[in-house]
Amino acid sequence: MTAPRPADPPSEDLSRLAVLHGVATSYSPSPDRSVAASATAVTLTLAALGVDASTPGAIRAALAARERELGERLLPPTVVGWSGSPPAALAALPEGTRLRIDTEQGESRTEADGLPPGVHRLTATIPDGRTATAHLIVAPPRLPTPAGRSHGLLVQLYSLLSRRSWGMGDLGDLAELAGWAGRSLGAGFVQVNPLHAAVPGAPTDPSPYRPSSRRFPDPVHLRVEDIPEAAYVDDPERLRALLERAGRLREAVLHKGALIDRDAVWELKREALELLGEVPLGPGRRAAYCDFLAEQGQALEDHATWCALAEVHGSDWHRWPTGLRDPRSAETTEARNGLMDRVDFWSRLAWLTDTQLTAAQRAGLEAGMPVGIVHDLAVGVHPGGADAWAQQEHFAAGMSVGAPPDAFNARGQDWGLPPWRPDRLAESGYAPFRDLLRALFRYAGALRIDHVMGLFRLWWVPQGHPPTEGTYVRYDAEAMLAVLVLEASRAGALVIGEDLGTVEPGVREALRERGVLGTSVLWFERDWDGDGRPLPPDGWRADCLATATTHDLPSTAARLTGEHVELRDSLGLLTRPLEEERAEAAADAGEWLSLLSRLGLLRGTGGGGDMSSEEAQIQAVHRFLLRTPARMVGVWLPDGVGDRRPQNLPGTWDQYPNWRLPIADARGRPVTLEDLAASPRLHALMEVLREGGA
């Protein structure tokens, strides 16, 4: 069989046009290799940005128009300034230009020096009378460095069941975990998976990384009994019956081998929340709810309207009646008015969830945590969900985010998430990004940004084409970082960027300059520029969260024993012979264990016992992490009890129960939050961190 013919590369004019719109015409899967993007990929990507490049004549016309626009433009749509230094874009204005800056704080100024942080309105009038306006984002130069090292726990919240859960972990469990970990383990933070609102309908996609909305949280995480109105329902017997059914769901997961069933949990919680919704709010609660409605404004109204419409028309707005596909249409307004009770129901759920998220953060801080809850921001949203409907002018139609082919995946990846249009973000002063961050920082002590490289560029894949037929589109990273630093500094929060995998040169340096921490995972930290051996602790970077593993990787126990290879083999995921994979995994683990031994970190559990035991080796791994200069050290909570299974196995769908497993011990028996709190093994591991690895 002959190899497929390479796609035609872009012409010279098409390449020039692409560059002027931030569309790449090639990419480098490795430092020594460059791959040209196809003309088709570039043309379709430009079309998604509103640029016609379908014919040579259209390309020439678009190129001339873009060059003319850039040549005549006095200011970009958004100008960035860092406190203490004037915006660089102003230096290009002619001498004698008059400035007017209307600040976010309501002042009017004629100088760009000494502006307070915020998003201001800039007007520039040059001597010939021409005037330009722009958004002016002023941010602190960087986020503060954490005052000291902290250690904490990493957990997928749904997997953390207590004896009060309704079949999956909830925000009551999160508050309990934070309070216990802060007081009893000396933990400084708890990091959780994205808690964004999921797309409704059964079966729901269990992945927390493909939500309906990133702006609003998912009410499936509510602890129903903690809502004050639960004490005053008109039919307490009905609520008690729901609690009994929830108990059976919980028992099935904990004692009968059942998987976590999010849909079944939500069915019960929704019925209970409907009951609670019939209870009138007291004056104080009503006032707090009204404040929340006012604070969230149009965004909440849109989200709740989408939820109400989805109950009637299904969860993909592309299939709704034509008039309802536009959130600003008269038909949508009429439909919203007719569904006002449902809009209020979904608005109230957003408020209740926000309230319990805030309570969880407060529980951590009151327990002495310097950070509290670290929330996770997914890289995008479902194309049929609430955010894509409400903000559709900001999304690139017909495009999906993914990853190009690389050494680990020759076919590339398509994540099925529509990307934001960089031009529309700039024109709006990055309003959707600002509003998103502000909403999350309401209850986050820190924010982890999944695929943080997306602040710089994203791989766009045209719908109907394989991921190999995509190309990179560049974002204004300085503006994205300015918004991120501005909102995080206002909240007093940290930011952690997930920068694993292929990272464009200069990205990590730019993030570090602005105080954004990176992510370092032990098994990936090798001397890739040298002999490829495990990187000694003094070679690690300081500005990072260091961990042994993540939700997408094998547990530490499975990595040490090689069980992750057996799992992948049983599912037909290996690309090489089993013995070859086994040998490589054993050699990898052996090199790390050898380094741990040379450093004197392999000791018996609790100061004695068998140094070759798995528990002792896991403790040694975390002693190693403490030897690095990393400012944050995280423990994957399942590692504390010897869990063998990954929470998510990339490359699988229904072959493996991704996102549906409870935390379990080394024998696969589910472990409750109460069991964790009493676990000698977990306490021994956390004592290693409390003592600083001594």
Summary of the structure (lengths in Angstrom):
residues: 694
radius of gyration: 26.3
end to end distance: 60.1
largest distance: 83.0
contacts: 2323
relative contact order: 0.11
helix: 45%
strand: 16%
